[in-house]
């Protein structure tokens, strides 16, 4: 019995040391991808031309103006790190509180997002991205056990649409050759992203002041953990713009699934801190 208790104690100690060790296979993959895209990013650091801006629908032009993007260098990439963000799976369950790191790149539609939290004291990590037209969403518990790894055509398109919905955070993306615009009216514009044979569209809504209020698409698939696929409609809402280093940024961002039994606000960040990157180091600790 003593030997069994000693073995259990050694096992528990080893698990605690392993969980607390900073190395993580998921995080290492995420950071490797970030470095790769910084190395391949070839956006020239020039200022948008008047012609580039006037080709955009009027509400998008107005947004570029009021947000402060005009007369600024094009943004190579965007970085955000958010602490203690509620992430909900269902309106009937309490949210997970996660740390969330996001990179967007402008040289091509690249989105890299990493989350970290714990479940019953055991570390949980998530990584979702779109790279080279391929999307995935992975969840790993205890650093080694994969809970889910969603891939496929719906995920490819869904991640590309997520990039489109967040593209207002990266001014260069608005001028990207992969995104085309159609004017709807004074407060709305349709955007279509096309890349590697995949295409998806959504509508941006702008306030009378010119700021982006929301993005909506009915084309993004909601994929349940059991593999069930539905299209309830998906929105990103931007609120509370504040002036930071000459550019107006939304401080509040929400991601919403418009489900039949009510909206699921599954992501709700109330103090967004963005950094636009020109020559900033590729990894922020």
C-alpha positions in Angstrom: 0.0 0.0 0.0 2.8 2.4 0.8 4.4 1.8 -2.6 1.1 2.5 -4.3 0.6 5.8 -2.4 4.2 6.8 -3.2 3.6 6.0 -6.9 0.4 8.1 -6.9 2.2 11.0 -5.2 5.0 10.8 -7.8 2.4 10.7 -10.6 0.5 13.7 -9.3 3.7 15.7 -8.8 4.9 14.9 -12.3 1.5 16.0 -13.7 1.7 19.3 -11.8 5.2 19.9 -13.1 4.1 19.0 -16.6 1.1 21.3 -16.6 3.1 24.2 -15.1 5.9 23.9 -17.6 5.7 26.7 -20.2 6.2 24.5 -23.2 3.0 23.6 -25.1 2.7 21.8 -28.4 -0.3 23.9 -29.4 1.3 27.2 -28.5 4.5 26.2 -30.2 2.6 25.6 -33.4 0.8 28.9 -33.1 4.0 30.9 -32.5 5.8 29.0 -35.4 2.9 30.0 -37.7 3.1 33.7 -36.5 6.8 33.8 -37.3 6.3 32.2 -40.7 3.8 34.8 -41.8 6.0 37.7 -40.6 8.8 36.3 -42.7 6.5 36.0 -45.8 4.7 39.3 -45.3 5.6 41.5 -48.3 3.2 44.4 -47.9 5.0 47.6 -48.9 4.9 50.3 -46.2 3.3 53.0 -48.4 0.3 55.3 -47.9 -3.0 54.4 -49.5 -3.5 56.4 -52.7 -6.6 58.6 -53.3 -7.6 56.3 -56.2 -7.5 53.2 -53.9 -9.8 54.9 -51.4 -12.3 56.3 -54.0 -12.8 52.8 -55.4 -14.4 51.8 -52.1 -18.2 52.3 -51.4 -19.0 55.6 -49.8 -19.6 54.3 -46.3 -16.2 52.4 -46.4 -14.5 55.6 -47.6 -16.1 57.5 -44.7 -15.0 54.9 -42.2 -11.4 55.1 -43.4 -11.6 58.9 -43.0 -13.2 59.1 -39.5 -11.2 56.1 -38.2 -7.9 57.9 -39.1 -6.6 55.5 -41.7 -5.9 58.2 -44.3 -2.4 59.6 -44.5 -1.2 56.6 -42.5 1.1 53.8 -43.6 -0.6 50.6 -44.7 -0.8 48.2 -41.8 1.3 45.0 -42.3 -0.6 43.1 -39.6 -2.6 43.5 -36.4 -2.1 42.0 -33.0 -4.5 41.8 -30.0 -4.1 40.1 -26.6 -7.2 40.0 -24.5 -7.2 38.7 -20.9 -10.1 37.1 -19.0 -12.6 37.1 -21.8 -15.9 35.2 -21.4 -16.3 32.5 -24.0 -19.7 30.8 -24.1 -20.6 27.5 -25.7 -24.3 27.8 -24.8 -26.7 30.3 -23.1 -27.5 27.4 -20.7 -23.9 27.0 -19.5 -21.5 29.4 -17.7 -18.8 30.8 -19.9 -15.1 29.8 -19.8 -12.8 32.7 -19.0 -10.0 32.7 -21.4 -6.9 34.6 -22.5 -7.1 35.2 -26.2 -4.4 36.2 -28.7 -5.2 37.2 -32.3 -3.0 38.0 -35.3 -4.3 39.2 -38.7 -2.1 39.6 -41.7 -2.6 41.7 -44.8 -0.3 40.1 -47.4 -3.0 37.3 -47.8 -6.0 36.3 -45.7 -4.3 34.9 -42.6 -5.9 34.8 -39.2 -4.2 33.1 -36.2 -6.1 32.9 -32.9 -4.9 31.2 -29.7 -6.8 30.8 -26.4 -5.7 29.5 -23.1 -7.6 28.7 -20.0 -8.0 25.8 -17.5 -10.7 23.2 -16.8 -10.7 21.9 -13.2 -7.1 22.9 -12.9 -6.1 21.2 -16.1 -4.8 23.5 -18.9 -7.0 23.8 -22.0 -5.8 25.4 -25.2 -7.5 26.3 -28.5 -6.1 27.2 -31.8 -8.1 28.2 -34.9 -6.8 29.8 -38.1 -7.1 30.3 -41.8 -3.9 29.9 -43.8 -3.4 29.3 -47.5 -7.2 28.9 -47.8 -7.4 26.1 -45.2 -9.2 26.6 -41.9 -9.3 24.5 -38.8 -10.3 24.7 -35.1 -8.5 22.6 -32.5 -9.0 22.1 -28.8 -6.4 20.3 -26.6 -6.7 19.6 -22.8 -3.8 18.7 -20.6 -1.4 19.7 -23.4 -1.7 16.3 -25.2 -5.3 15.2 -25.4 -7.1 16.5 -28.4 -10.8 17.2 -27.6 -11.7 18.3 -31.2 -10.1 19.1 -34.4 -12.6 20.5 -36.9 -11.6 20.7 -40.6 -13.3 20.5 -43.9 -14.9 22.8 -46.5 -17.3 24.4 -44.1 -14.4 25.3 -41.7 -12.3 26.6 -44.7 -15.1 29.0 -45.6 -16.0 29.8 -42.1 -12.5 30.9 -41.1 -12.2 33.0 -44.2 -15.5 34.7 -43.3 -14.2 35.3 -39.8 -11.2 37.1 -41.3 -13.5 39.2 -43.4 -15.6 40.2 -40.4 -12.5 41.3 -38.5 -10.9 43.0 -41.5 -12.0 46.4 -40.3 -9.4 46.1 -37.6 -6.7 46.0 -40.3 -6.9 48.9 -42.8 -4.8 47.2 -45.4 -7.3 44.3 -45.6 -10.0 46.8 -46.7 -7.9 47.4 -49.8 -6.9 43.8 -50.3 -7.2 42.3 -53.8 -9.0 39.4 -52.2 -11.9 41.6 -51.0 -14.4 43.2 -53.3 -17.0 45.7 -52.3 -20.6 46.6 -53.4 -22.5 49.6 -52.2 -25.9 49.0 -50.7 -26.9 52.4 -49.3 -25.4 55.2 -47.2 -24.9 52.9 -44.1 -24.3 49.5 -45.6 -21.8 47.8 -47.9 -21.5 44.2 -49.0 -18.0 42.6 -49.0 -17.0 39.4 -50.7 -13.7 37.6 -50.0 -12.4 35.2 -52.6 -9.2 33.2 -52.0 -7.9 29.8 -53.2 -11.2 29.0 -54.9 -13.3 29.8 -51.8 -15.7 32.7 -51.7 -18.0 34.2 -49.0 -19.9 37.4 -48.5 -21.3 39.5 -45.7 -22.7 43.0 -45.0 -21.0 45.7 -43.0 -23.3 48.3 -41.3 -22.0 51.8 -40.5 -23.3 54.4 -38.0 -24.2 57.9 -39.2 -20.9 59.0 -37.8 -19.1 56.6 -40.2 -17.9 53.9 -37.8 -18.5 50.2 -38.4 -21.2 49.0 -36.2 -21.5 45.3 -37.3 -20.8 42.6 -39.8 -23.4 40.0 -40.7 -23.2 36.9 -42.8 -25.6 34.0 -43.3 -22.9 31.9 -45.0 -20.7 30.9 -42.0 -21.4 27.4 -40.7 -21.8 26.6 -37.0 -20.2 23.3 -36.4 -21.2 21.5 -33.2 -18.8 19.2 -31.3 -20.9 16.2 -32.5 -20.3 17.3 -36.1 -23.8 18.8 -36.7 -23.7 21.7 -39.1 -26.2 24.6 -39.3 -26.3 28.2 -40.6 -28.1 30.3 -38.0 -26.4 33.6 -39.1 -23.3 35.1 -37.6 -22.4 38.7 -36.6 -19.6 40.7 -35.2 -20.5 43.9 -33.3 -18.1 46.8 -32.8 -18.8 49.4 -30.1 -17.2 52.2 -28.0 -14.6 53.6 -30.4 -11.7 55.4 -28.7 -8.8 57.4 -30.2 -5.5 55.6 -29.7 -2.3 56.8 -31.4 -4.2 58.7 -34.0 -6.6 55.9 -34.9 -10.1 55.2 -33.6 -10.4 51.6 -32.4 -13.4 49.7 -31.1 -12.9 48.9 -27.4 -15.9 46.5 -27.3 -16.3 43.5 -29.7 -18.9 40.8 -29.6 -19.3 37.7 -31.7 -22.9 36.4 -32.0 -24.6 33.3 -33.3 -28.3 34.1 -34.2 -29.8 30.8 -33.0 -33.5 29.9 -33.2 -34.0 30.1 -29.4 -32.2 33.4 -29.1 -28.9 35.1 -29.8 -25.8 33.5 -28.4 -23.2 36.2 -27.6 -20.4 33.7 -27.3 -17.5 36.2 -27.3 -17.6 39.5 -25.5 -14.5 41.6 -25.0 -15.1 44.9 -23.2 -11.6 46.4 -23.3 -10.0 45.5 -26.6 -6.4 46.6 -26.9 -5.1 46.5 -30.5 -1.7 47.1 -32.0 -1.2 47.7 -35.7 2.1 46.3 -36.8 4.6 47.8 -39.2 8.0 46.8 -37.9 7.0 45.5 -34.4 8.5 42.2 -33.2 6.3 39.2 -34.4 5.6 37.8 -31.0 4.4 39.6 -27.9 4.7 38.0 -24.6 
